[in-house]
Amino acid sequence: MLKASAAKDFVERLVEDGYEVCAIGKFYVLADPEEAQASAKLHDFLRGFGPRDHLTADIAAYLHRIGRYIPVETID
């Protein structure tokens, strides 16, 4: 199982490779590229990185720290 420090490596690699990733609240979203080759490369990376459900909060927190997030509005 990967450690929380892997969240930073995960995000930095995605950003370096030009993929769209951002946090929404305590979760993160990753856009699947329209180009088939880029999509295949992304899916290969995700498979190779391994399970990351346990890192969701850490990935989202890191994305917030680097300014890659969509603010969540609350209605009172």
Secondary structure, 3 states (H helix, E strand, C coil): CCCCCHHHHHHHHHHHCCCCEEEECCEEEECCCCCHHHHHHHHHHHHHHCCCHHHHHHHHHHHHHCCCEECCCCCC
